[in-house]
Amino acid sequence: MSEYSPGYDDRIAGKIPTTELLTQLKSPTGICLSHSSLNQAITLVPLDLAESESQPYHSRRNSFTGHERANLLPSSGQPDSPEIESVRSGRFKIWRDQDEAVNPKYPKAPYEYMAGLPRKNFRSLLIMAFNEWFQISEEQCTIVSNIVGVLHNASLMIDDIQDGSKLRRGMPVTHSVYGIAQTINAANYMYFEAQHQLCSLPNWEKTVRVFEEELLYLHRGQGMELYWRDTFTPPTLDEYLQMVSNKTGGLFRLALRLLQTTSGKSDKRLEPLADIFGIIYQVLDDYKNLLDGKMATTKGYCDDISEGKFSFPIVHALSKAGPDCEIIKILKSRPQENHLKAYIVRYLENESRSFEYTRRFLKELQVYAKGQLANLGHQNSMLEKLLDILDEHMRAICYKPEDHAVGV
C-alpha cells in the first residue's frame, strides 16, 4: 500500500492545518516560506477571510478604504510615484455604470454602431402581440423587448464575422469598422448586459434559467449550421428545421418564456407557436436572400451562396439532385462571381423547383399557425396580423429572369 499523500480534498476538508499547508507553498523565487514570515504576512491582512467570502466580490473589493489599500502595499521609504499614490488612494475601482457615459468608446461602441443601423423590429411587434395574452406592464414588456433586441443585435455581430459578411442592413458590417477583436468583445459584453437586465423583472431566478436555456439552444443551432458549412455536410430538411428551431426559434421562445415567467402565467401550448414563427421567419429570410432585389442592396447579391450556406431552398434542391450535382460543386467554392450565383438561382427556379416548394411550405406553415391560434381559444388579432404581413412579404417576391441573367 502506497504511502498516504495529503491531497486537494484533504486541504478543502481542513484535515491539514493552514500553517502547515502554507509552508508547502513556495514564493515566486522558489524559496520555501518560513512559519515566521507566514505569520507576519497573515497579520497584515486587514480582513477576516471567513467574513469577507460571504460578501459579493464587488462589495468586498470596493470596501477597502484608501488607508487599508496603503497598508497592503509595500513601502520603500522613498516618496511614492504618482502611479503608486493613485493605487494607494483607492481611485482605481471596478467598472461602474456611470463609467460608460465617461468612456463611451468602450466597450459598447461596436454594439451601438450595430444597434443604430436600420432594422425591421419584427421581434418587438411579436413580443407586443404575445403580451396580449399575458398583460404584463408596459415597463416590463419594454425590458423583455430590450433584452431580446440586445441578444439579436449582438448575435448578428458574431454571425457577420463567422460568415465573412460585407454588408449588414445596407451598411458595412461592424467588424469592418471596429475590427474583429473589439466586435467580439462588445458582442460578448452585451450578452451579459442583457442577462443583467433580468434583475429588473420579477421571478428573476426563473428568468435567468430561461435565459440560459435558450442561449444554449441558440448556440447549438448556430453550431449545427457552422458544422454543415465548414465540413460541407448537406443537412436533410428535417435537420435544417431542427437547426432553425434552435437558432432562430430560440429568441422567439425566449421572448415568450420571459413574458410567461414575468406574468406568472404559463401555457405550454404557446411554445410550439413561437417555434412556428421562428421557422416561418427564417425560411422566408432564406427565400428573400436569393430573390429579393432589396436584400441584394442591403446584404449583397445572393449573399447566402457566397457564404456557402445551406439555406432552405438549397437543401431542398440537394435532396432531389443528390450529392454530385453541379450546384453543390459551385456552392463549395463559396463563389463571389455573380454569374455563378445567378446560375444556382436559375437552377432552383427551373430545375429543382425549390422556390415553388418553399412558397408552398411557407403557406402551409401559416395555415397551420392560424389553426393553432384558433385551437387556443384565445383570440389574438395582432398575431394573426403578423402572419398576414409575413405572407404578404412572400407574395411580393418572385423570380424575375432579368434579375438573374447570365451577365448579372
MARMITOR-312994 format. One record per residue (C-alpha): x, y, z; residue in one letter. Coordinates in steps of 0.05 Angstrom, whole numbers, padded with zeros to 5 digits, always signed. Each point is the difference from the previous one (the first is absolute). Layout:
XYZA;...
REM end
This chain:
+00000+00000+00000M;+00030+00067-00021S;+00016+00053+00050E;-00058+00048+00012Y;+00009+00067-00031S;-00046+00057+00020P;-00041+00022-00059G;-00043+00058-00021Y;-00062-00029+00032D;+00036-00005+00067D;+00020+00073-00004R;-00072+00021-00016I;-00026-00043+00057A;+00047+00034+00048G;+00039-00064+00018K;+00065+00037-00009I;+00014+00060+00045P;+00002+00066-00039T;+00071+00017+00022T;+00025-00069-00021E;-00035+00007-00067L;+00030+00069-00012L;+00070-00023+00014T;-00007-00048-00058Q;-00006+00060-00046L;+00059+00035-00030K;+00011+00073-00015S;+00010+00021-00073P;+00075-00006+00012T;-00006-00073+00019G;+00019+00010+00073I;-00044-00035+00050C;-00039+00047+00045L;+00017-00005+00074S;-00050-00003+00057H;+00022+00068+00025S;-00007+00034-00068S;-00068-00033-00008L;-00024+00024+00067N;+00023+00069-00016Q;-00035-00001-00067A;-00065-00025+00030I;-00002+00056+00052T;+00006+00051-00056L;-00066-00021-00032V;-00052+00051+00024P;-00062-00042-00013L;-00030-00061+00033D;+00001-00049-00058L;-00059-00042+00025A;-00042+00063+00005E;+00023+00030-00066S;-00014-00062-00041E;-00074+00006+00018S;-00003+00069-00033Q;-00007+00012-00075P;+00067+00009-00034Y;-00013+00071-00023H;-00023+00019+00070S;+00063-00028+00031R;+00046+00032-00051R;-00029+00070+00006N;-00005-00005+00076S;+00074+00012+00008F;+00015+00071+00023T;+00059+00038-00027G;+00036-00012+00066H;-00012-00075-00003E;+00025-00002-00072R;+00062+00037+00021A;+00014-00050+00056N;-00002-00057-00051L;+00054+00031-00043L;+00074-00005+00018P;+00037+00064+00016S;+00071+00014-00022S;+00008+00060+00046G;+00006+00044-00062Q;-00053+00049-00026P;-00054-00037-00039D;-00006+00008-00075S;-00066+00032-00025P;-00022-00069-00025E;+00011-00034+00068I;-00035+00058+00035E;-00060-00010-00046S;-00003-00073+00021V;+00008+00018+00074R;-00055+00052-00003S;-00050-00051-00025G;-00017+00039-00063R;+00003-00064-00042F;-00066-00038+00007K;-00038-00050-00041I;-00042+00026-00058W;-00063+00036+00020R;-00062+00014-00041D;+00016+00075-00003Q;+00068-00016-00030D;-00034-00016-00066E;-00022+00073-00006A;+00071+00023+00014V;+00033-00051-00046N;-00050-00012-00057P;+00054-00027-00045K;+00002-00066+00036Y;-00024-00052+00008P;-00067+00013-00035K;+00018+00042-00060A;-00003-00057-00050P;-00067-00021+00027Y;-00027+00071-00003E;+00020+00002-00073Y;-00038-00064-00015M;-00061+00022+00041A;-00002+00065-00039G;-00009-00034-00068L;-00070-00002-00031P;-00040-00060+00024R;-00068-00033-00009K;-00020-00005+00074N;-00040-00063-00015F;+00020-00031+00067R;-00025+00060+00038S;-00067-00005-00035L;-00003-00074+00015L;+00014+00013+00074I;-00057+00051+00003M;-00045-00051-00034A;+00018-00055+00050F;-00012+00049+00057N;-00073+00005-00020E;-00006-00067+00037W;+00044+00016+00060F;-00015+00073+00012Q;+00064+00018+00037I;+00013+00074+00010S;+00026+00044-00056E;+00065+00011+00039E;+00012-00075+00008Q;-00018-00014-00072C;+00051+00053-00022T;+00053-00035+00042I;-00015-00067-00033V;+00002+00033-00069S;+00066+00033+00016N;+00031-00066+00024I;-00021-00036-00063V;+00022+00058-00044G;+00069+00003+00032V;+00010-00075-00009L;-00023+00004-00072H;+00048+00056-00018N;+00058-00030+00038A;-00010-00067-00033S;-00001+00033-00069L;+00068+00032+00015M;+00028-00069+00012I;-00037-00030-00059D;+00030+00051-00047D;+00070-00019+00022I;-00014-00074-00006Q;-00032+00008-00069D;+00051+00049-00028G;-00055+00049-00016S;+00014+00068-00032K;-00067+00036+00011L;-00053+00002+00054R;-00064+00039-00012R;+00034+00036-00058G;+00060+00024+00041M;+00070-00028+00012P;-00001-00056+00052V;+00022+00018+00070T;+00067-00037-00002H;+00021+00036-00064S;-00008+00066+00039V;+00026-00019+00070Y;+00040-00063-00015G;-00013-00072+00019I;+00028+00003+00071A;-00041+00060+00024Q;-00062-00027-00034T;+00005-00067+00035I;+00012+00032+00067N;-00058+00048-00008A;-00048-00056-00021A;+00021-00044+00059N;-00007+00060+00047Y;-00070+00012-00025M;-00021-00072+00013Y;+00014+00012+00073F;-00030+00069-00002E;-00064-00032-00024A;+00004-00051+00056Q;+00011+00056+00050H;-00066+00032-00021Q;-00037-00062+00025L;+00010+00026+00071C;-00052+00053-00016S;-00054-00053-00010L;-00038-00039+00053P;+00016-00074+00009N;+00070+00017-00025W;+00029-00067+00024E;-00047-00035-00049K;+00012+00050-00055T;+00075-00010+00005V;-00010-00075-00009R;-00044+00012-00060V;+00052+00048-00029F;+00056-00050+00008E;-00040-00057-00030E;-00020+00038-00063E;+00070+00028-00011L;+00027-00071+00003L;-00052-00021-00052Y;+00020+00060-00043L;+00073-00018+00000H;-00015-00073-00013R;-00039+00020-00061G;+00056+00046-00023Q;+00050-00056+00011G;-00041-00047-00044M;-00002+00050-00057E;+00075+00016+00005L;+00017-00074+00002Y;-00039-00015-00064W;+00032+00059-00035R;+00072-00011+00022D;-00001-00076-00010T;-00044+00006-00061F;-00051-00049+00026T;-00068+00015-00030P;-00056-00009+00051P;-00067-00031-00012T;-00062+00045+00001L;-00018-00028+00068D;+00070+00015+00027E;-00005+00070-00029Y;-00066+00013+00035L;+00029-00026+00066Q;+00057+00049-00007M;-00048+00058-00014V;-00042-00019+00060S;+00062+00005+00044N;+00031+00062-00031K;-00054+00047-00026T;-00055-00031+00042G;+00043+00009+00062G;-00010+00075+00004L;-00074-00006-00016F;-00009-00051+00055R;+00042+00042+00048L;-00046+00059-00010A;-00061-00043+00013L;+00029-00035+00061R;+00024+00065+00031L;-00071+00027-00007L;-00028-00064+00031Q;+00049+00001+00059T;-00010+00074+00013T;-00076-00005+00000S;-00002-00065+00040G;-00045-00030-00053K;+00020-00062-00040S;-00029-00036-00060D;+00044-00053-00032K;-00041+00003-00064R;+00031+00067-00016L;+00072-00022-00007E;-00012-00041-00064P;-00033+00062-00029L;+00063+00040+00014A;+00039-00055-00036D;-00045+00006-00061I;+00010+00075-00003F;+00075-00011+00003G;-00001-00050-00057I;-00045+00044-00043I;+00045+00060+00012Y;+00065-00037-00017Q;-00025-00038-00061V;-00029+00065-00027L;+00067+00034+00013D;+00035-00056-00039D;-00049+00009-00057Y;+00008+00076-00002K;+00076-00005+00002N;-00001-00034-00068L;-00057+00037-00034L;-00012+00068+00033D;+00034+00058-00036G;-00002+00042+00064K;+00039-00053+00037M;+00053+00002-00055A;+00009+00073+00017T;+00003-00009+00076T;+00041-00064+00004K;+00027-00012-00070G;-00025-00041-00058Y;-00017-00071+00023C;+00045+00008+00061D;-00020-00068+00028D;+00032-00034-00061I;+00065+00038+00010S;+00001-00025+00072E;-00009-00072-00022G;-00063-00002+00042K;-00049-00058-00004F;-00064+00042-00001S;-00069-00031-00006F;-00008+00004-00077P;+00070-00028-00010I;-00011-00057+00049V;-00063-00018-00038H;+00037+00001-00066A;+00055-00045+00026L;-00051-00049+00028S;-00025-00009-00071K;+00064+00004-00040A;+00048-00040+00043G;+00070+00014+00025P;+00034+00004-00069D;-00042+00055-00032C;+00031+00062-00030E;-00028+00049+00051I;+00033-00033+00059I;+00068+00005-00035K;-00012+00074-00012I;-00024+00010+00071L;+00062-00034+00028K;+00044+00053-00032S;-00040+00056+00035R;-00004+00040-00064P;+00005+00075-00002Q;-00014+00005-00074E;-00072+00021-00014N;-00007-00044-00062H;+00014-00063+00040L;-00050+00021+00053K;-00051+00016-00054A;+00009-00070-00028Y;-00019-00031+00067I;-00061+00045+00005V;-00023-00020-00070R;+00010-00073+00018Y;-00043+00008+00063L;-00055+00033-00041E;+00000-00043-00063N;+00031-00068+00017E;-00014-00018+00073S;-00061+00046+00007R;+00027+00016+00069S;-00030+00070+00003F;-00068-00028-00016E;+00008-00052+00055Y;+00023+00055+00049T;-00062+00042-00014R;-00046-00060+00009R;+00035-00019+00065F;-00007+00071+00028L;-00073+00003-00018K;-00013-00067+00035E;+00036+00025+00062L;-00042+00063+00002Q;-00064-00040-00006V;+00024-00046+00055Y;+00019+00058+00045A;-00069+00032-00008K;-00031-00067+00017G;+00042-00004+00063Q;-00022+00070+00019L;-00073-00019-00009A;+00009-00063+00043N;+00027+00042+00058L;-00069+00031+00009G;+00031+00068+00014H;-00006+00048-00059Q;+00063+00038-00016N;-00013+00047-00058S;+00071+00029+00002M;+00033-00069-00010L;-00048-00014-00058E;+00020+00067-00031K;+00074-00017+00006L;-00012-00066-00036L;-00036+00038-00055D;+00059+00049-00006I;+00049-00057-00008L;-00045-00030-00054D;-00003+00067-00036E;+00076+00004+00001H;+00005-00068-00033M;-00052+00016-00053R;+00035+00065-00017A;+00064-00037-00019I;+00004-00043-00062C;+00051-00025-00049Y;+00017+00051-00053K;+00044-00027-00056P;+00031+00069-00014E;+00027+00002+00072D;+00038-00064-00011H;+00023+00005-00072A;+00067-00030-00022V;+00036+00066+00003G;-00030+00024+00066V;
REM end
